[in-house]
Amino acid sequence: MFTTAQSNVPSNQSSALNLPEDLFGAIEDLKKEMNAVILAHYYQDPDIQDIADYLGDSLGLAQQAAGTEADVIVFAGVHFMAETAKILNPAKLVLLPDLDAGCSLADSCPADAFADFKRQHPDHLVISYINCTAEIKALSDIICTSANAVKIVQQVPVDQPIIFAPDRNLGRYVMEQAGREMVLWDGSCMVHEVFSEKKLLELKVQHPKAEIIAHPECEVPILQHADYIGSTTALLNYCQRSEATEFIVATESGILHQMQKAAPAKRFIPAPPIANCACNECPHMRLNTLEKVYLAMRNRGPEIVMPEATRVAALRPIERMLEMS
């Protein structure tokens, strides 16, 4: 059951936008009217997580987008995630509540520069992390996520050289786990690079029984202290089965909402960033709000569109990922 969500938009702006008082109820009504499904990433605000039809990481969201029978997909995430849904569902209306919800990792890999990089390694198979633009996907042979990257690399013949893009930190982790050398594109996620090793160790001293769990997009100094490394969903599952009662979590802090719901008797502490800021919150993810979800559904926009040639080229490596997963 949903509780009533009051709009956090100022009253004068709320009136101008004609927002309903009960946003949860209004969104539920629109979902039925439009035959819509709301897909949300774990890094979204708690209100959006609570109203989602499916909540997951990049792999789970791609799988849900591939199998949905809804006519409309409302993607509460960032731009590349909504693009993936559109690539898989060209005939469906795919909405992103805020078109400015981008991704620092995707932005770190411009298509023209990557095309030049690829030409320098003509015999290499390109495996790209799903956190990239449709244009990069179109230049790739296989897409992966943090949940399946090691498994996918291990399926590639050992004599086949590989380019891994765009995340160098995930690439380094995959190389170590899979025992494979790869050529890495030099990209990174701003959120997963802000964690402070010094502050992490100070926090561990304060909570000696806490387990450190980390996403593989984090840098090596953080990963070397982790008791467990895994994708967002893997971290969520691990904290439920672990006997530990405290966890220091080195990934985007939005996941703590689901961790607390899944294990209410346990304590979850966000890993500290270098600066005294909320840098462990993705500013792009947080651009989406419950109000924008409602407005996107009410207005049937902003809509994700792309050239058909790009969509078709990007579809092939995503389908290979789904087959190999």
JOLIN-V235189 format. One record per helix or strand. SS is the DSSP state (hx for helix, st for strand). FROM is the first residue (numbers start at 1). TO is the last residue. If there is no record, write none. Layout:
ss:SS from:FROM to:TO
ss:SS from:FROM to:TO
This chain:
ss:hx from:11 to:17
ss:hx from:23 to:34
ss:st from:36 to:41
ss:hx from:46 to:51
ss:st from:54 to:56
ss:hx from:58 to:67
ss:st from:72 to:76
ss:hx from:79 to:88
ss:st from:93 to:96
ss:hx from:104 to:107
ss:hx from:111 to:119
ss:st from:125 to:129
ss:hx from:134 to:138
ss:st from:142 to:144
ss:hx from:149 to:154
ss:st from:162 to:165
ss:st from:167 to:167
ss:hx from:168 to:178
ss:st from:183 to:184
ss:st from:187 to:187
ss:st from:195 to:195
ss:hx from:197 to:206
ss:st from:211 to:214
ss:hx from:220 to:223
ss:st from:228 to:229
ss:hx from:232 to:241
ss:st from:246 to:250
ss:hx from:255 to:262
ss:st from:267 to:270
ss:st from:273 to:273
ss:hx from:285 to:287
ss:hx from:290 to:299
ss:st from:303 to:303
ss:hx from:308 to:324
